[in-house]
Amino acid sequence: MAIMITDECINCGACEPECPNNAIYEGGAEWKFADGTSLKGMVTKPGGGAVSADDNHAPKTMDVYYIVTDKCTECVGFHDEPQCAAVCPVDCCVDDPEHRESKEQLLAKKDFMHL
């Protein structure tokens, strides 16, 4: 599963630099698949569907930091635990019940982003 940031976020920004996938963005910031990854040009996501790695995508929220589900691997392949949750002072980085993924799926996503 992916991690999500709840609306209890205090916008401290501690989580953002800890993410090995650059999947965390400040509220209101657009995001790209290419940000912090080796992706360039047209790519096919592990779950299917082609997308330009350089296209801007709308922010998930305007008010607090957010995590891009398509880029979150729960730090699988990098760390033993999600680093955002480990550093969050208010425990607002939690499992996202809407996005359940197996360890294999998370590793495939990591491999997709970091060739």
N, CA, C and O atoms as a GROMACS GRO file, in nm:
protein
  460
    1MET      N    1   0.084  -0.118   0.000
    1MET     CA    2   0.000   0.000   0.000
    1MET      C    3   0.088   0.123   0.000
    1MET      O    4   0.206   0.115   0.033
    2ALA      N    5   0.034   0.232  -0.035
    2ALA     CA    6   0.106   0.358  -0.031
    2ALA      C    7   0.083   0.425   0.104
    2ALA      O    8  -0.001   0.382   0.182
    3ILE      N    9   0.158   0.528   0.128
    3ILE     CA   10   0.142   0.608   0.248
    3ILE      C   11   0.067   0.735   0.207
    3ILE      O   12   0.079   0.781   0.093
    4MET      N   13  -0.010   0.789   0.299
    4MET     CA   14  -0.078   0.916   0.275
    4MET      C   15  -0.051   1.010   0.391
    4MET      O   16  -0.014   0.966   0.501
    5ILE      N   17  -0.068   1.137   0.367
    5ILE     CA   18  -0.052   1.238   0.471
    5ILE      C   19  -0.191   1.289   0.505
    5ILE      O   20  -0.265   1.334   0.418
    6THR      N   21  -0.224   1.284   0.632
    6THR     CA   22  -0.357   1.327   0.676
    6THR      C   23  -0.362   1.479   0.690
    6THR      O   24  -0.259   1.546   0.684
    7ASP      N   25  -0.481   1.530   0.708
    7ASP     CA   26  -0.496   1.675   0.721
    7ASP      C   27  -0.449   1.728   0.856
    7ASP      O   28  -0.460   1.848   0.883
    8GLU      N   29  -0.396   1.641   0.942
    8GLU     CA   30  -0.334   1.685   1.067
    8GLU      C   31  -0.192   1.737   1.042
    8GLU      O   32  -0.127   1.784   1.135
    9CYS      N   33  -0.145   1.728   0.918
    9CYS     CA   34  -0.011   1.774   0.881
    9CYS      C   35   0.008   1.919   0.924
    9CYS      O   36  -0.080   2.003   0.903
   10ILE      N   37   0.124   1.948   0.985
   10ILE     CA   38   0.154   2.084   1.029
   10ILE      C   39   0.247   2.157   0.930
   10ILE      O   40   0.297   2.265   0.960
   11ASN      N   41   0.269   2.096   0.813
   11ASN     CA   42   0.352   2.156   0.708
   11ASN      C   43   0.494   2.185   0.753
   11ASN      O   44   0.553   2.286   0.714
   12CYS      N   45   0.550   2.097   0.834
   12CYS     CA   46   0.687   2.118   0.880
   12CYS      C   47   0.789   2.085   0.772
   12CYS      O   48   0.900   2.138   0.773
   13GLY      N   49   0.751   1.996   0.677
   13GLY     CA   50   0.840   1.961   0.568
   13GLY      C   51   0.945   1.856   0.600
   13GLY      O   52   1.031   1.829   0.517
   14ALA      N   53   0.941   1.798   0.718
   14ALA     CA   54   1.042   1.699   0.757
   14ALA      C   55   1.038   1.576   0.667
   14ALA      O   56   1.143   1.515   0.644
   15CYS      N   57   0.924   1.540   0.616
   15CYS     CA   58   0.907   1.419   0.535
   15CYS      C   59   0.966   1.430   0.395
   15CYS      O   60   1.022   1.334   0.343
   16GLU      N   61   0.954   1.546   0.335
   16GLU     CA   62   0.988   1.563   0.193
   16GLU      C   63   1.130   1.520   0.158
   16GLU      O   64   1.146   1.442   0.064
   17PRO      N   65   1.234   1.565   0.228
   17PRO     CA   66   1.370   1.525   0.188
   17PRO      C   67   1.402   1.379   0.220
   17PRO      O   68   1.503   1.327   0.171
   18GLU      N   69   1.321   1.313   0.299
   18GLU     CA   70   1.346   1.173   0.336
   18GLU      C   71   1.299   1.073   0.231
   18GLU      O   72   1.340   0.957   0.235
   19CYS      N   73   1.216   1.116   0.139
   19CYS     CA   74   1.156   1.025   0.041
   19CYS      C   75   1.254   0.990  -0.071
   19CYS      O   76   1.295   1.079  -0.145
   20PRO      N   77   1.291   0.863  -0.084
   20PRO     CA   78   1.386   0.824  -0.188
   20PRO      C   79   1.326   0.829  -0.330
   20PRO      O   80   1.400   0.822  -0.428
   21ASN      N   81   1.195   0.842  -0.340
   21ASN     CA   82   1.127   0.846  -0.469
   21ASN      C   83   1.080   0.985  -0.508
   21ASN      O   84   1.020   1.004  -0.614
   22ASN      N   85   1.107   1.083  -0.422
   22ASN     CA   86   1.057   1.218  -0.444
   22ASN      C   87   0.906   1.215  -0.470
   22ASN      O   88   0.856   1.277  -0.563
   23ALA      N   89   0.835   1.141  -0.384
   23ALA     CA   90   0.690   1.126  -0.398
   23ALA      C   91   0.612   1.223  -0.310
   23ALA      O   92   0.489   1.224  -0.313
   24ILE      N   93   0.682   1.304  -0.231
   24ILE     CA   94   0.617   1.396  -0.139
   24ILE      C   95   0.634   1.538  -0.189
   24ILE      O   96   0.744   1.582  -0.223
   25TYR      N   97   0.522   1.609  -0.194
   25TYR     CA   98   0.522   1.746  -0.245
   25TYR      C   99   0.448   1.838  -0.148
   25TYR      O  100   0.356   1.797  -0.077
   26GLU      N  101   0.491   1.963  -0.149
   26GLU     CA  102   0.424   2.064  -0.068
   26GLU      C  103   0.286   2.091  -0.127
   26GLU      O  104   0.269   2.087  -0.249
   27GLY      N  105   0.190   2.118  -0.044
   27GLY     CA  106   0.055   2.150  -0.089
   27GLY      C  107   0.058   2.258  -0.195
   27GLY      O  108   0.126   2.360  -0.179
   28GLY      N  109  -0.014   2.237  -0.304
   28GLY     CA  110  -0.021   2.333  -0.413
   28GLY      C  111   0.084   2.315  -0.520
   28GLY      O  112   0.075   2.375  -0.628
   29ALA      N  113   0.185   2.232  -0.494
   29ALA     CA  114   0.292   2.211  -0.591
   29ALA      C  115   0.253   2.104  -0.692
   29ALA      O  116   0.201   1.998  -0.656
   30GLU      N  117   0.279   2.132  -0.821
   30GLU     CA  118   0.258   2.031  -0.924
   30GLU      C  119   0.369   1.926  -0.912
   30GLU      O  120   0.474   1.953  -0.854
   31TRP      N  121   0.343   1.806  -0.967
   31TRP     CA  122   0.442   1.699  -0.959
   31TRP      C  123   0.463   1.635  -1.096
   31TRP      O  124   0.378   1.646  -1.185
   32LYS      N  125   0.577   1.567  -1.110
   32LYS     CA  126   0.612   1.495  -1.233
   32LYS      C  127   0.668   1.358  -1.195
   32LYS      O  128   0.727   1.342  -1.088
   33PHE      N  129   0.649   1.260  -1.281
   33PHE     CA  130   0.714   1.130  -1.262
   33PHE      C  131   0.865   1.145  -1.267
   33PHE      O  132   0.937   1.072  -1.199
   34ALA      N  133   0.915   1.239  -1.347
   34ALA     CA  134   1.059   1.256  -1.364
   34ALA      C  135   1.127   1.312  -1.239
   34ALA      O  136   1.248   1.292  -1.221
   35ASP      N  137   1.054   1.382  -1.154
   35ASP     CA  138   1.113   1.441  -1.034
   35ASP      C  139   1.179   1.335  -0.947
   35ASP      O  140   1.111   1.246  -0.894
   36GLY      N  141   1.311   1.343  -0.932
   36GLY     CA  142   1.383   1.253  -0.842
   36GLY      C  143   1.392   1.108  -0.888
   36GLY      O  144   1.428   1.021  -0.810
   37THR      N  145   1.361   1.082  -1.014
   37THR     CA  146   1.368   0.946  -1.068
   37THR      C  147   1.454   0.948  -1.194
   37THR      O  148   1.501   1.054  -1.236
   38SER      N  149   1.474   0.832  -1.254
   38SER     CA  150   1.550   0.825  -1.380
   38SER      C  151   1.457   0.825  -1.501
   38SER      O  152   1.503   0.801  -1.612
   39LEU      N  153   1.330   0.851  -1.481
   39LEU     CA  154   1.232   0.847  -1.590
   39LEU      C  155   1.244   0.969  -1.681
   39LEU      O  156   1.262   1.082  -1.634
   40LYS      N  157   1.234   0.944  -1.811
   40LYS     CA  158   1.236   1.051  -1.911
   40LYS      C  159   1.145   1.011  -2.026
   40LYS      O  160   1.130   0.892  -2.056
   41GLY      N  161   1.085   1.109  -2.091
   41GLY     CA  162   1.002   1.082  -2.208
   41GLY      C  163   0.879   1.000  -2.176
   41GLY      O  164   0.830   1.001  -2.063
   42MET      N  165   0.829   0.930  -2.276
   42MET     CA  166   0.710   0.846  -2.258
   42MET      C  167   0.748   0.717  -2.188
   42MET      O  168   0.844   0.650  -2.226
   43VAL      N  169   0.672   0.682  -2.084
   43VAL     CA  170   0.696   0.560  -2.008
   43VAL      C  171   0.563   0.488  -1.987
   43VAL      O  172   0.457   0.549  -1.992
   44THR      N  173   0.571   0.358  -1.963
   44THR     CA  174   0.452   0.280  -1.931
   44THR      C  175   0.458   0.243  -1.784
   44THR      O  176   0.553   0.178  -1.739
   45LYS      N  177   0.358   0.285  -1.708
   45LYS     CA  178   0.354   0.258  -1.565
   45LYS      C  179   0.340   0.108  -1.539
   45LYS      O  180   0.284   0.037  -1.623
   46PRO      N  181   0.390   0.058  -1.424
   46PRO     CA  182   0.380  -0.085  -1.393
   46PRO      C  183   0.237  -0.139  -1.401
   46PRO      O  184   0.217  -0.254  -1.441
   47GLY      N  185   0.139  -0.060  -1.363
   47GLY     CA  186   0.000  -0.103  -1.369
   47GLY      C  187  -0.064  -0.085  -1.505
   47GLY      O  188  -0.182  -0.115  -1.523
   48GLY      N  189   0.014  -0.034  -1.600
   48GLY     CA  190  -0.037  -0.009  -1.734
   48GLY      C  191  -0.064   0.137  -1.757
   48GLY      O  192  -0.082   0.214  -1.663
   49GLY      N  193  -0.068   0.175  -1.878
   49GLY     CA  194  -0.094   0.314  -1.916
   49GLY      C  195   0.034   0.390  -1.942
   49GLY      O  196   0.128   0.387  -1.863
   50ALA      N  197   0.037   0.459  -2.054
   50ALA     CA  198   0.153   0.539  -2.092
   50ALA      C  199   0.135   0.682  -2.041
   50ALA      O  200   0.025   0.735  -2.038
   51VAL      N  201   0.247   0.741  -2.003
   51VAL     CA  202   0.246   0.877  -1.952
   51VAL      C  203   0.381   0.940  -1.983
   51VAL      O  204   0.483   0.871  -1.988
   52SER      N  205   0.381   1.070  -2.004
   52SER     CA  206   0.508   1.141  -2.021
   52SER      C  207   0.564   1.172  -1.883
   52SER      O  208   0.498   1.233  -1.800
   53ALA      N  209   0.687   1.129  -1.860
   53ALA     CA  210   0.751   1.150  -1.730
   53ALA      C  211   0.769   1.298  -1.700
   53ALA      O  212   0.781   1.336  -1.584
   54ASP      N  213   0.770   1.380  -1.804
   54ASP     CA  214   0.796   1.523  -1.785
   54ASP      C  215   0.670   1.608  -1.774
   54ASP      O  216   0.679   1.730  -1.754
   55ASP      N  217   0.553   1.546  -1.787
   55ASP     CA  218   0.428   1.622  -1.775
   55ASP      C  219   0.402   1.663  -1.630
   55ASP      O  220   0.426   1.586  -1.537
   56ASN      N  221   0.354   1.786  -1.613
   56ASN     CA  222   0.312   1.832  -1.481
   56ASN      C  223   0.174   1.775  -1.449
   56ASN      O  224   0.088   1.765  -1.536
   57HIS      N  225   0.156   1.737  -1.324
   57HIS     CA  226   0.027   1.688  -1.276
   57HIS      C  227  -0.022   1.780  -1.164
   57HIS      O  228   0.057   1.836  -1.088
   58ALA      N  229  -0.152   1.793  -1.156
   58ALA     CA  230  -0.212   1.881  -1.056
   58ALA      C  231  -0.184   1.830  -0.915
   58ALA      O  232  -0.176   1.709  -0.893
   59PRO      N  233  -0.169   1.922  -0.821
   59PRO     CA  234  -0.148   1.880  -0.682
   59PRO      C  235  -0.269   1.807  -0.627
   59PRO      O  236  -0.383   1.836  -0.665
   60LYS      N  237  -0.245   1.712  -0.536
   60LYS     CA  238  -0.355   1.638  -0.472
   60LYS      C  239  -0.426   1.725  -0.371
   60LYS      O  240  -0.545   1.706  -0.345
   61THR      N  241  -0.356   1.821  -0.314
   61THR     CA  242  -0.414   1.911  -0.216
   61THR      C  243  -0.342   2.045  -0.224
   61THR      O  244  -0.228   2.053  -0.269
   62MET      N  245  -0.409   2.148  -0.180
   62MET     CA  246  -0.349   2.281  -0.182
   62MET      C  247  -0.298   2.321  -0.044
   62MET      O  248  -0.220   2.416  -0.032
   63ASP      N  249  -0.342   2.251   0.061
   63ASP     CA  250  -0.319   2.300   0.197
   63ASP      C  251  -0.204   2.235   0.272
   63ASP      O  252  -0.134   2.302   0.348
   64VAL      N  253  -0.182   2.105   0.252
   64VAL     CA  254  -0.078   2.035   0.327
   64VAL      C  255   0.006   1.951   0.232
   64VAL      O  256  -0.032   1.928   0.117
   65TYR      N  257   0.119   1.906   0.280
   65TYR     CA  258   0.202   1.816   0.200
   65TYR      C  259   0.119   1.695   0.158
   65TYR      O  260   0.023   1.657   0.226
   66TYR      N  261   0.156   1.635   0.045
   66TYR     CA  262   0.085   1.518  -0.003
   66TYR      C  263   0.182   1.419  -0.065
   66TYR      O  264   0.293   1.456  -0.102
   67ILE      N  265   0.140   1.293  -0.075
   67ILE     CA  266   0.221   1.187  -0.133
   67ILE      C  267   0.155   1.140  -0.261
   67ILE      O  268   0.036   1.111  -0.264
   68VAL      N  269   0.234   1.131  -0.369
   68VAL     CA  270   0.186   1.082  -0.497
   68VAL      C  271   0.187   0.929  -0.491
   68VAL      O  272   0.292   0.866  -0.485
   69THR      N  273   0.069   0.870  -0.492
   69THR     CA  274   0.054   0.726  -0.480
   69THR      C  275   0.132   0.650  -0.587
   69THR      O  276   0.192   0.547  -0.559
   70ASP      N  277   0.132   0.702  -0.710
   70ASP     CA  278   0.201   0.635  -0.819
   70ASP      C  279   0.353   0.633  -0.802
   70ASP      O  280   0.422   0.559  -0.872
   71LYS      N  281   0.406   0.712  -0.709
   71LYS     CA  282   0.550   0.715  -0.686
   71LYS      C  283   0.589   0.656  -0.550
   71LYS      O  284   0.707   0.628  -0.528
   72CYS      N  285   0.495   0.637  -0.461
   72CYS     CA  286   0.525   0.588  -0.326
   72CYS      C  287   0.547   0.437  -0.326
   72CYS      O  288   0.464   0.360  -0.374
   73THR      N  289   0.661   0.396  -0.270
   73THR     CA  290   0.692   0.253  -0.257
   73THR      C  291   0.702   0.212  -0.111
   73THR      O  292   0.751   0.103  -0.080
   74GLU      N  293   0.658   0.298  -0.020
   74GLU     CA  294   0.673   0.275   0.124
   74GLU      C  295   0.820   0.253   0.160
   74GLU      O  296   0.850   0.189   0.261
   75CYS      N  297   0.910   0.305   0.079
   75CYS     CA  298   1.055   0.292   0.095
   75CYS      C  299   1.105   0.150   0.077
   75CYS      O  300   1.220   0.120   0.110
   76VAL      N  301   1.021   0.059   0.026
   76VAL     CA  302   1.063  -0.079  -0.002
   76VAL      C  303   1.177  -0.074  -0.103
   76VAL      O  304   1.169  -0.004  -0.204
   77GLY      N  305   1.282  -0.148  -0.075
   77GLY     CA  306   1.399  -0.149  -0.161
   77GLY      C  307   1.502  -0.044  -0.122
   77GLY      O  308   1.613  -0.044  -0.175
   78PHE      N  309   1.466   0.044  -0.030
   78PHE     CA  310   1.556   0.148   0.018
   78PHE      C  311   1.580   0.138   0.168
   78PHE      O  312   1.694   0.140   0.215
   79HIS      N  313   1.470   0.126   0.244
   79HIS     CA  314   1.476   0.128   0.391
   79HIS      C  315   1.384   0.021   0.448
   79HIS      O  316   1.301  -0.036   0.377
   80ASP      N  317   1.399  -0.005   0.577
   80ASP     CA  318   1.316  -0.105   0.644
   80ASP      C  319   1.177  -0.054   0.680
   80ASP      O  320   1.087  -0.133   0.709
   81GLU      N  321   1.158   0.077   0.678
   81GLU     CA  322   1.029   0.137   0.711
   81GLU      C  323   1.012   0.265   0.632
   81GLU      O  324   1.110   0.324   0.588
   82PRO      N  325   0.888   0.310   0.613
   82PRO     CA  326   0.865   0.437   0.544
   82PRO      C  327   0.931   0.552   0.621
   82PRO      O  328   0.901   0.576   0.738
   83GLN      N  329   1.021   0.620   0.554
   83GLN     CA  330   1.096   0.726   0.621
   83GLN      C  331   1.012   0.847   0.656
   83GLN      O  332   1.040   0.915   0.755
   84CYS      N  333   0.909   0.876   0.577
   84CYS     CA  334   0.822   0.989   0.608
   84CYS      C  335   0.755   0.969   0.744
   84CYS      O  336   0.746   1.061   0.825
   85ALA      N  337   0.706   0.847   0.766
   85ALA     CA  338   0.640   0.816   0.893
   85ALA      C  339   0.739   0.819   1.008
   85ALA      O  340   0.704   0.860   1.119
   86ALA      N  341   0.862   0.777   0.983
   86ALA     CA  342   0.963   0.773   1.088
   86ALA      C  343   1.001   0.912   1.138
   86ALA      O  344   1.032   0.928   1.256
   87VAL      N  345   0.997   1.013   1.050
   87VAL     CA  346   1.039   1.147   1.091
   87VAL      C  347   0.923   1.241   1.122
   87VAL      O  348   0.946   1.351   1.174
   88CYS      N  349   0.801   1.202   1.094
   88CYS     CA  350   0.686   1.291   1.113
   88CYS      C  351   0.662   1.318   1.262
   88CYS      O  352   0.640   1.224   1.339
   89PRO      N  353   0.667   1.445   1.303
   89PRO     CA  354   0.649   1.476   1.445
   89PRO      C  355   0.505   1.464   1.495
   89PRO      O  356   0.482   1.460   1.616
   90VAL      N  357   0.408   1.458   1.402
   90VAL     CA  358   0.268   1.449   1.445
   90VAL      C  359   0.200   1.321   1.396
   90VAL      O  360   0.077   1.310   1.402
   91ASP      N  361   0.279   1.226   1.348
   91ASP     CA  362   0.228   1.096   1.306
   91ASP      C  363   0.114   1.105   1.205
   91ASP      O  364   0.013   1.036   1.218
   92CYS      N  365   0.130   1.191   1.104
   92CYS     CA  366   0.024   1.204   1.003
   92CYS      C  367   0.058   1.131   0.873
   92CYS      O  368  -0.020   1.138   0.778
   93CYS      N  369   0.172   1.062   0.867
   93CYS     CA  370   0.206   0.980   0.752
   93CYS      C  371   0.163   0.838   0.786
   93CYS      O  372   0.228   0.769   0.864
   94VAL      N  373   0.052   0.795   0.726
   94VAL     CA  374  -0.010   0.668   0.763
   94VAL      C  375  -0.040   0.584   0.638
   94VAL      O  376  -0.038   0.635   0.526
   95ASP      N  377  -0.068   0.455   0.660
   95ASP     CA  378  -0.108   0.368   0.549
   95ASP      C  379  -0.233   0.423   0.481
   95ASP      O  380  -0.327   0.468   0.547
   96ASP      N  381  -0.233   0.418   0.350
   96ASP     CA  382  -0.348   0.463   0.272
   96ASP      C  383  -0.435   0.341   0.240
   96ASP      O  384  -0.397   0.259   0.158
   97PRO      N  385  -0.550   0.329   0.305
   97PRO     CA  386  -0.635   0.211   0.284
   97PRO      C  387  -0.692   0.201   0.142
   97PRO      O  388  -0.741   0.095   0.104
   98GLU      N  389  -0.686   0.308   0.066
   98GLU     CA  390  -0.737   0.308  -0.072
   98GLU      C  391  -0.636   0.251  -0.172
   98GLU      O  392  -0.672   0.225  -0.287
   99HIS      N  393  -0.511   0.232  -0.130
   99HIS     CA  394  -0.406   0.187  -0.221
   99HIS      C  395  -0.324   0.076  -0.158
   99HIS      O  396  -0.221   0.101  -0.095
  100ARG      N  397  -0.370  -0.046  -0.175
  100ARG     CA  398  -0.302  -0.164  -0.121
  100ARG      C  399  -0.215  -0.226  -0.230
  100ARG      O  400  -0.262  -0.252  -0.341
  101GLU      N  401  -0.088  -0.250  -0.197
  101GLU     CA  402   0.005  -0.312  -0.292
  101GLU      C  403   0.091  -0.414  -0.219
  101GLU      O  404   0.122  -0.397  -0.101
  102SER      N  405   0.128  -0.518  -0.288
  102SER     CA  406   0.216  -0.620  -0.231
  102SER      C  407   0.360  -0.570  -0.234
  102SER      O  408   0.392  -0.472  -0.300
  103LYS      N  409   0.446  -0.639  -0.162
  103LYS     CA  410   0.589  -0.604  -0.164
  103LYS      C  411   0.643  -0.615  -0.306
  103LYS      O  412   0.724  -0.533  -0.348
  104GLU      N  413   0.599  -0.715  -0.380
  104GLU     CA  414   0.644  -0.733  -0.518
  104GLU      C  415   0.601  -0.615  -0.605
  104GLU      O  416   0.678  -0.568  -0.688
  105GLN      N  417   0.479  -0.568  -0.587
  105GLN     CA  418   0.431  -0.453  -0.664
  105GLN      C  419   0.510  -0.327  -0.629
  105GLN      O  420   0.543  -0.247  -0.717
  106LEU      N  421   0.541  -0.310  -0.500
  106LEU     CA  422   0.619  -0.194  -0.458
  106LEU      C  423   0.760  -0.200  -0.514
  106LEU      O  424   0.814  -0.098  -0.557
  107LEU      N  425   0.821  -0.318  -0.516
  107LEU     CA  426   0.954  -0.334  -0.574
  107LEU      C  427   0.952  -0.307  -0.725
  107LEU      O  428   1.045  -0.247  -0.779
  108ALA      N  429   0.846  -0.352  -0.792
  108ALA     CA  430   0.833  -0.326  -0.936
  108ALA      C  431   0.822  -0.176  -0.962
  108ALA      O  432   0.880  -0.125  -1.058
  109LYS      N  433   0.750  -0.106  -0.878
  109LYS     CA  434   0.736   0.039  -0.891
  109LYS      C  435   0.872   0.108  -0.870
  109LYS      O  436   0.908   0.200  -0.942
  110LYS      N  437   0.946   0.061  -0.769
  110LYS     CA  438   1.080   0.114  -0.744
  110LYS      C  439   1.170   0.092  -0.865
  110LYS      O  440   1.239   0.184  -0.910
  111ASP      N  441   1.170  -0.031  -0.919
  111ASP     CA  442   1.253  -0.063  -1.034
  111ASP      C  443   1.213   0.020  -1.155
  111ASP      O  444   1.300   0.060  -1.234
  112PHE      N  445   1.085   0.046  -1.172
  112PHE     CA  446   1.035   0.129  -1.282
  112PHE      C  447   1.092   0.270  -1.273
  112PHE      O  448   1.131   0.327  -1.375
  113MET      N  449   1.096   0.327  -1.155
  113MET     CA  450   1.138   0.466  -1.140
  113MET      C  451   1.289   0.484  -1.135
  113MET      O  452   1.341   0.589  -1.171
  114HIS      N  453   1.360   0.380  -1.091
  114HIS     CA  454   1.504   0.392  -1.070
  114HIS      C  455   1.576   0.285  -1.150
  114HIS      O  456   1.618   0.182  -1.095
  115LEU      N  457   1.591   0.308  -1.279
  115LEU     CA  458   1.656   0.213  -1.370
  115LEU      C  459   1.800   0.190  -1.335
  115LEU      O  460   1.869   0.113  -1.403
   0.00000   0.00000   0.00000
